[in-house]
Amino acid sequence: MKVGLIGCGRAAFLHMIVYKNIQNLKVMAVSDIDESKARAFAQRFNIDKFSTDYSDILKIEDLDFVDICTPTSTHAKIALEVAEAGHNILLEKPMALTTKECEKIIQGTKKHGVNLCVCHSRLFDPLVKLAENMVNSEKYDVMFFKGTIKQNAELVGAPSWVLTPKEKGVLWETGCHYAYLLLHFLPNIKQVYAVGYKVKYPVYDTLAAIFRGHDKTYATMDISWLAEEPTVLYEIGSSDGRSLQMDLLSKKLSEKKKGSRPKRLWNELYSDIKNGIKKYLRYANEIFRKNELNICLPHFYLITSFLESLKKDLPAPVTGEEGKRTISLLECIEKSLTTHTPVNFGED
């Protein structure tokens, strides 16, 4: 497999860890508008060619796909040029800034007969896949989906461009993960109401939303980029009182059932202590990079699935249509934030 990589930021770093662990795959060239960044990236990963102009990559013959890891505002333009050059595309999330841009990308890939995969990596997180298997095998009648994502922009080293109105800020950067997971587990959302605040940045950095689905189903979202300690927690609830909690930081999946209150309290206390220890160990491991692949297993499973789809000429594991629907939901959240009213989802 021959790959061209556009953009040399954090997302590209994660992808490169994956590529290092896939046999018979070579990144032929990288590009970034910052020459020093492109050069350093190429040297770090022993890549032969680097450039400040991504069109140089598009001229390389026999590329199996081009990996686009640039700011969201550039996705549509670059993806259309990559498609016109006849290369398959792996496109980092979010797919684009608007559904109109998403549709242009979809039509461009269809016109030129290339495959497009959107990098909704958390769908391939082992914890999420395990929860999905439990929901399906144990016949969960899913009634609600909850997401709590607490981060700190400075501590996670978010690039400055993320926190700008041009790039849609935290909602597009972090809300995208929540949106595609919500649509995966509870697809029949029909209305959203959101509130938010611009506390520290020129974009909403603290926001919450409630989603109403069909047949009394619902979902909630709570996002902040001002947290002192990180939390990435999702919960799936069933109509019979059961629920699955996915703690993506401590890598723990727990199931709650009906039971006596003392038992629940003891289990929760024990779980909190255990999760705290696991979180510490995880961050220590990431800092010292003792096992880099563990940091990006979701990307590994998504990318290897994409490679398999290319070999067998099958649809991508995450299609452009799925990427577009996610952006459509984000647009509804954004509209509700600005109008302070409920907004219907899924209506033309």
N, C-alpha and C positions, 0 to 999 in steps of 0.2 A: 504494500500500500504506500502510495506517495501522497504527501499532504503539504499544502501551503497554509501558512498561518498569518492572519492579519490582526495586528494588535498585540502588544507585549506587556499587558498588565496582569493583574491577579488572576483573572479567569484563564488567560493563556498559560500562566504558570501551572494551574491545576490541570489543564489539558495536557501539558507537556509531561507531567508526572505520569499520567495515564499512558501517553504515547511511549514513554520509556519502558513501560511494562507490557507492551504488545509486540510480539514477535513479527518480524517481516514488515514493520511499518517504519517509514522514514519521513521526517519533516524536511522538505527540500529547501525551504526558504521562509524567512519571517519578515514582516514589515511593521513599522511603526513610524508615526510622523516625527517622533523624537529619535534622532539618529543615535544618540548615546544609549538610549534605552534599547533600541533594536540591536546595537552592537553588543551590549552587555548580555542581552538575552541569548543571542546567537552563540556567544562564547561560552556562556554557562551550560548550554545544552548541546554544544558541539554541532551546531547547525552551520552548514557551509556558506550560505548566502543570507544577507540581510539588506534591507532597503528602506527608504523613507517613502517610497511610492508603491502602493499595493498593486498597481497595474503591472509592475515587473513580475509579480507572482502569477498573474493571470496569463502571462505569456509562456509559462512553463508547460511543456507538453506532457500529456499522460498523467496529470494529477488525478487521483481518485476522488479527492474532495478538497475544498478550501474551508478552513475553519475561521469564522469571523468573530473576533473577541474585542470589538471596538465599542465606543459609547453608543447607546441606543439610538441617538439622533442620526447616526451615520449608517445604520443597518440597511435601510431601504435602498439607498443609493449604491452601497457596496454590493449588496446581495443581487441587485438587478444587473450590475456589471459582471459579477461572477457568473451568473446564469447565462448572460449573453456570450461569455467566453466559453461556455459549454462545460463548466465544472459543477459537480455536486456540491452541496453546501451544508455545513454544520454551523448553525447560527445561535450564538449565545442568547440567553433570555435577558430582558424581555424581547419578543420578536421585533417590535417596532414601537413608535410613539403613538400611532393611531391605527384603527382598523382599516382605514383607507390605504395606509402604507402597507399593512399586512396583505391586503388584497392585491396590491401591485406586485408584491414579492411572489405571491402564490401564482398569479397569472404569468409572471415572467419565467418562473421555473417550469410551468406547464408548457409555455410557448417554446422553450429551448430544450425541453425533454430532460431536465436534470432533477435529481432527488434533493429534497430539502428536509432537514431534521432540525427542530427547535430544541434547544438545550434545557428542557424542563427536568433538571437532574434529580430533584427530590422524589420524583415518581419512581426512581430506581434505587432509592435508599433502601438497604436491606430491611430496616425497621418498617418502612412504609409498605414494602412488598409483603412482609410477614403479617402486618395488620390487614392488608388487602386479602391475603389468603384466609385469615381467620374470619373476616367479614363474610367472605364467599362460602367457606366450608361450614361455618357454624350458623349460616343463614341469619346474619344480623339484619334486622329491619331498621335500617339507618334512619334515625329521626333528627339527629343534629350533628353538626361539625363545628368544632371550636378551635381557634388558633390564637396563641399568645406568643408574640415575637418581640422580645425586648433586647435591644442591642445599644451599643454606644459607637457613634460614627468615628470618634477619635481612637478608641481602643481597638476597633477592628481594622483601622487603617483605610477607611473608605476614601476612594479618590475624590478630589474636590468637585469634579464635574458631576458626580452622582447627586450632590445636594444643591442642584441648581434647577430653577424652573424649566430651563431648556430641556433637561433630561427627565423631567417629571418627578424627580426627587425620590423620597423614601417609598412612596406608594408604588412606583414602577419597580424600584430596586428590590424591595422586600415584599411588598404586597403581591408581586407577581408569583412568588412561591406559594403564598397562601391561596391565591386565586385559582391556580391550576390544580392544586390539591383539593380544594373545595369542589371544583367542577368534576373532579375524578370520583370523589366519594359521594357527592350529593349534586348530581348534574341538573336537577330540575329547579334551579333557582329562578324566581320570577320578579323579585323586587329587593332593593337595597336601600337602607338609610344609613348615612355616615355622618360623623362629626369629627372635627380635628382642630389642631392648634399649630401655629407656627411659633414655637417657643424660642428656639435658638437659631434656626436657619430660615432662609427665604422660601422654604417649602414646608408642607405639613410634616412635622417630625414626631407628632403624637396624634394618633387617630384610632377611631373605633368604628365598627359598623355591625349592623344586624341585617341578616338576609332572610327573606321569607321564601320558602319553597312551596311546592304543591303538597296537598294532603298533610298539612300541619307540620311539615318539616321546617327546620330553621338552622341558621349558622351564625356564629359571632366571630369577629376579628378584633384583636387588640394589638396594635403595633406602636412601638416607641423606639426612637433612636437616641434617647437620653438616659438610658438605664445605667445604673452603677454595676449591675451584674447581668450577664446575658441569660436569656431564656428562649428556647425554641420548643414550644410544647403544642401538640395537637391532640384533640380528643374526638373520638367518634362514639356517638351514643345510639343505643338500640331502644326500641319501644318497650322491651321487656325489662328495662332497668340496668342492663349491662352497659359498660363503656370501655373503650380501649384508649389508653393514653400513650402517646408516642413522644418521648423526650429525646429529641434529636441531638442534644449536646452530650447527655450521659449515655446515649445509645441504649435506652431502656424502654421496653414495651411492657406495660402492665395492664391487667384487666381487672376492672372493678365489678363486683356483683353485689346483689342485695345481701345484707348480713347485719349482725348486731353492731351497734355503734361503737362499743369498746374495741371490738375486733378491728373495725375499720380504722379507728384512731391509732391503734398500735401499729397496724400495717403501714399507715401513712407516715408515722414517725420513723419507723425503721427504713422505709423507702427513701425519705428525705435525707437521712444520714448516709445511706448507701449511695444515693445519687450525688450527694456533695463530694464524697470521696472520688467517685468515678469522674466527675467534672474536673476535679483538680488533676487527676492522672491524665485525663485527655488533653488538657491544656499544656501540661508538662511535656507530654509526648509530642504535641504539635510544635512547641517552642524548640525542642531539640531535634525534631524531625527524625526520630528513630525509625519510623515506618511511614514514609510519606504517602504511600498508596492508601493507607487507612483514612487519611484526611479527605480523600476524594473518591471513595468507592462508588458513590452515586454516579459520578461522571464516568468512571470506568465501565460500569454496567450499561449506561446509556450509549457511550461511544462504541463499545463492542457490539451492542445490539444494532447500532447504525451500520457498522462495518458488515455485519451479517446480512443486513437488508440490501446493501450494495452488491454483495457477492451473489445473492439469490434474486436480485432484481425485484425486491418486495417493497411495499410502502415503508417509509421511515417509522421508527418507533414513536416519534412525536411529530405529527404532520403540521403543515402550515395552517390548516384549518383549526387545529387545536390551539396553536399559538395565537391565531386571530381571535378565537372565542375568549381566551384569557385576557387579551387586550380589551375586548369589548366589555368584559366585566369590570376591568380597571377604569375604563371610561365612565361607566355608570357610577362607580364609587366616587370618582373625581367630580362628576356632575352633581351628585348628592352633597358632597362637601361644599361646593360653591353656591348651590341654590338653597341648601338647608331644607330640602324636601326629599321624600322617597322617590326613587327612580326605578322604573320598570326595566327589567333585563330580558333580552331575547326578542325584542320587538323591533321591527324595521322602521 
